[in-house]
Amino acid sequence: MLDTSARLLRLLSLLQTPREWPGSELAERLGVSGRTVRKDIDRLRELGYPVDASRGATGGYRLGAGASMPPLLLDDEEAVAVVIALRTSAQGAVPGTEETGLRALAKLEQVLPSRLRRRVRALQAYTVAVPADRPGPTVTAELLTTLTAACRDRERLRFDYRSHDGTATRRVVEPYRAVNWGQRWYLVGWDVEREDWRTFRADRITPRPPAGPRFPPREFPGGDVAVYVSQRVSGAAWRYRARVTVHAPAQQVVERINPAVGTVEPVDQHSCVLDTGADTVEVLGVYLGMLGLDFDVTEPPELVAHLRELTLRYGRSTASE
């Protein structure tokens, strides 16, 4: 049986899991009686930990929010995961949190046991973050917190929005999710005035508080918000766009492309149309070549010319002397 101090730490660790713990389950986990669990709960309260209790068949104990954050008890894998997340933050994943992330990281590394410190130092020494060719626009932690809180609470957001050409509009949106894609953050939500789903660049949003009123949840089209954003964001940024007839079943093409590359529409059992695009015709040529399938392209003319040039170049490279 654990001694009192070790048992209290174990009890605190269990209560930090976001769920309610029936007294009988806590007693079983700790190997003590229900009466001992109640006494230990009282000791934690005396130490300043706000342990909430609810009655009834589904009742139990839960660690509530207090005036200050109690010490966190993490197992080995949780501690390493937190260190990785903090290092990512300190490298500028969310601009404005670098210094805060470094302070929290220093505190955590200071108290890590030696076995975990070795793992963490290996991660630091043998991993390299490749900087982006073009740094993404700045999105503050405060803005992300505002957006995600409105998603969580299902509260309408009012904000000024600046489009890519600088046009300013005022929007009323029922927010659904904040999505990180590439070097940018996007807000996906139902535009109340336009009566349709929209994707907004987070760095172009200026909230107009307060949020509200609350709204009932809507069913998101397709179910996968990450695919939704990748398709719309990539499509909006394409300089060249092509509709390619592929001589293969639609499912076979879907299995060979990333959703960000394009969408597939079946024609019949043996062919489909791939709606795709890219910033350059050279990239488009790579996408199509990697399909490993026969296809027909009629536009844009720049892509047709590039593919003809590739055909001649590849032919010359294999011509017999």
Secondary structure, 3 states (H helix, E strand, C coil): CCCHHHHHHHHHHHHCCCCCECHHHHHHHHCCCHHHHHHHHHHHHHCCCCEEECCCCCCCEEECCCCCCCCCCCCHHHHHHHHHHHHHHHCCCCCCCHHHHHHHHHHHHHHCCHHHHHHHHHHHHHCCCCCCCCCCCCCCHHHHHHHHHHHHHCECEEEEEECCCCCEEEEEEEEEEEEEECCEEEEEEEECCCCEEEEEEHHHEEECCCCCCECCCCCCCCCCHHHHHHHHHHHHHCCEEEEEEECCCHHHHHCCCCCCCEEEEEEECCEEEEEEEECCHHHHHHHHHHHCCCEECCCCHHHHHHHHHHHHHHHHHCCCC
